[in-house]
Amino acid sequence: MNNEIERDLGEQPLAKIMAEHGFKSNDLVSSSTEQITHKMVSRAAKGRRLNLKIQYRILNALNKAAGKQYALKDIFNY
């Protein structure tokens, strides 16, 4: 019986939203008031499982950069 958590969940909706706005990882990192890294944004878009605290940091940065109000369910499908 395999009890390991699935960590690679495939490309997330965040990647599509970033592409629609023309954002790169640097755009979210520079707009964030919290500490996030390019690696965090890259992992989020590629579908690596992130803890809830980091998910909210990515969400806040995206909302600030885009000028819209997205929810976690809009950018992550896990």
CYANA upper distance limits for C-alpha pairs under 8 A (distance plus 0.5 A):
  6 GLU  CA     49 ARG  CA      8.48
  7 ARG  CA     47 GLY  CA      8.36
  7 ARG  CA     48 ARG  CA      6.07
  7 ARG  CA     49 ARG  CA      5.66
  8 ASP  CA     46 LYS  CA      8.48
  8 ASP  CA     47 GLY  CA      6.13
  8 ASP  CA     48 ARG  CA      5.33
  8 ASP  CA     49 ARG  CA      7.08
  9 LEU  CA     46 LYS  CA      8.32
  9 LEU  CA     47 GLY  CA      5.22
  9 LEU  CA     48 ARG  CA      6.63
  9 LEU  CA     49 ARG  CA      7.59
  9 LEU  CA     78 TYR  CA      8.25
 10 GLY  CA     46 LYS  CA      6.51
 10 GLY  CA     47 GLY  CA      5.19
 10 GLY  CA     48 ARG  CA      8.05
 11 GLU  CA     15 ALA  CA      7.31
 11 GLU  CA     45 ALA  CA      6.45
 11 GLU  CA     46 LYS  CA      5.10
 11 GLU  CA     47 GLY  CA      5.48
 12 GLN  CA     16 LYS  CA      8.00
 12 GLN  CA     44 ALA  CA      7.75
 12 GLN  CA     45 ALA  CA      5.85
 12 GLN  CA     46 LYS  CA      6.76
 12 GLN  CA     47 GLY  CA      5.94
 12 GLN  CA     75 ILE  CA      7.08
 12 GLN  CA     76 PHE  CA      6.14
 12 GLN  CA     77 ASN  CA      6.98
 13 PRO  CA     17 ILE  CA      6.82
 13 PRO  CA     45 ALA  CA      7.96
 13 PRO  CA     74 ASP  CA      7.29
 13 PRO  CA     75 ILE  CA      5.32
 13 PRO  CA     76 PHE  CA      6.50
 13 PRO  CA     77 ASN  CA      7.67
 14 LEU  CA     18 MET  CA      6.55
 14 LEU  CA     44 ALA  CA      7.93
 14 LEU  CA     45 ALA  CA      6.01
 14 LEU  CA     74 ASP  CA      8.10
 14 LEU  CA     75 ILE  CA      4.88
 14 LEU  CA     76 PHE  CA      7.05
 15 ALA  CA     19 ALA  CA      6.70
 15 ALA  CA     45 ALA  CA      5.31
 15 ALA  CA     46 LYS  CA      7.91
 16 LYS  CA     20 GLU  CA      6.67
 17 ILE  CA     21 HIS  CA      6.89
 17 ILE  CA     75 ILE  CA      8.13
 18 MET  CA     22 GLY  CA      6.44
 18 MET  CA     23 PHE  CA      5.38
 18 MET  CA     24 LYS  CA      7.41
 19 ALA  CA     23 PHE  CA      6.51
 19 ALA  CA     24 LYS  CA      8.37
 21 HIS  CA     66 ALA  CA      7.65
 23 PHE  CA     27 ASP  CA      6.28
 23 PHE  CA     28 LEU  CA      7.91
 24 LYS  CA     28 LEU  CA      7.65
 25 SER  CA     29 VAL  CA      6.82
 25 SER  CA     38 HIS  CA      6.00
 25 SER  CA     41 VAL  CA      6.33
 25 SER  CA     42 SER  CA      7.16
 26 ASN  CA     30 SER  CA      6.44
 26 ASN  CA     38 HIS  CA      6.90
 27 ASP  CA     31 SER  CA      6.65
 27 ASP  CA     65 ALA  CA      7.67
 28 LEU  CA     32 SER  CA      6.58
 28 LEU  CA     41 VAL  CA      8.15
 28 LEU  CA     58 ILE  CA      8.04
 28 LEU  CA     61 ALA  CA      5.86
 28 LEU  CA     62 LEU  CA      6.49
 28 LEU  CA     65 ALA  CA      6.94
 29 VAL  CA     35 GLN  CA      8.49
 29 VAL  CA     36 ILE  CA      6.48
 29 VAL  CA     37 THR  CA      6.61
 29 VAL  CA     38 HIS  CA      6.92
 29 VAL  CA     41 VAL  CA      8.36
 29 VAL  CA     61 ALA  CA      7.63
 31 SER  CA     61 ALA  CA      6.37
 31 SER  CA     64 LYS  CA      7.10
 31 SER  CA     65 ALA  CA      6.30
 32 SER  CA     36 ILE  CA      7.69
 32 SER  CA     57 ARG  CA      8.24
 32 SER  CA     60 ASN  CA      7.65
 32 SER  CA     61 ALA  CA      5.08
 32 SER  CA     64 LYS  CA      7.89
 33 THR  CA     61 ALA  CA      7.98
 34 GLU  CA     57 ARG  CA      7.08
 35 GLN  CA     57 ARG  CA      8.34
 36 ILE  CA     40 MET  CA      6.95
 36 ILE  CA     41 VAL  CA      8.12
 36 ILE  CA     54 ILE  CA      8.34
 36 ILE  CA     57 ARG  CA      7.49
 36 ILE  CA     58 ILE  CA      7.94
 37 THR  CA     41 VAL  CA      7.10
 38 HIS  CA     42 SER  CA      6.61
 39 LYS  CA     43 ARG  CA      6.55
 40 MET  CA     44 ALA  CA      6.58
 40 MET  CA     54 ILE  CA      8.30
 41 VAL  CA     45 ALA  CA      6.76
 41 VAL  CA     58 ILE  CA      7.30
 42 SER  CA     46 LYS  CA      6.68
 43 ARG  CA     47 GLY  CA      6.65
 43 ARG  CA     48 ARG  CA      5.71
 43 ARG  CA     49 ARG  CA      8.40
 43 ARG  CA     50 LEU  CA      8.48
 44 ALA  CA     48 ARG  CA      6.35
 44 ALA  CA     49 ARG  CA      7.77
 44 ALA  CA     50 LEU  CA      7.41
 44 ALA  CA     55 GLN  CA      8.26
 44 ALA  CA     58 ILE  CA      8.47
 50 LEU  CA     54 ILE  CA      6.78
 50 LEU  CA     55 GLN  CA      6.80
 51 ASN  CA     55 GLN  CA      6.84
 52 LEU  CA     56 TYR  CA      6.75
 53 LYS  CA     57 ARG  CA      6.94
 54 ILE  CA     58 ILE  CA      6.76
 55 GLN  CA     59 LEU  CA      6.64
 55 GLN  CA     72 LEU  CA      7.91
 56 TYR  CA     60 ASN  CA      6.51
 56 TYR  CA     72 LEU  CA      7.87
 57 ARG  CA     61 ALA  CA      6.73
 58 ILE  CA     62 LEU  CA      6.66
 59 LEU  CA     63 ASN  CA      6.61
 59 LEU  CA     70 TYR  CA      7.67
 59 LEU  CA     71 ALA  CA      7.71
 59 LEU  CA     72 LEU  CA      7.14
 59 LEU  CA     75 ILE  CA      8.16
 60 ASN  CA     64 LYS  CA      6.67
 61 ALA  CA     65 ALA  CA      6.59
 62 LEU  CA     66 ALA  CA      6.36
 62 LEU  CA     70 TYR  CA      8.41
 63 ASN  CA     67 GLY  CA      6.09
 63 ASN  CA     68 LYS  CA      5.72
 63 ASN  CA     69 GLN  CA      5.88
 63 ASN  CA     70 TYR  CA      6.72
 64 LYS  CA     68 LYS  CA      7.70
 70 TYR  CA     74 ASP  CA      6.58
 70 TYR  CA     75 ILE  CA      7.93
 71 ALA  CA     75 ILE  CA      7.45
 72 LEU  CA     76 PHE  CA      6.44
 73 LYS  CA     77 ASN  CA      6.73
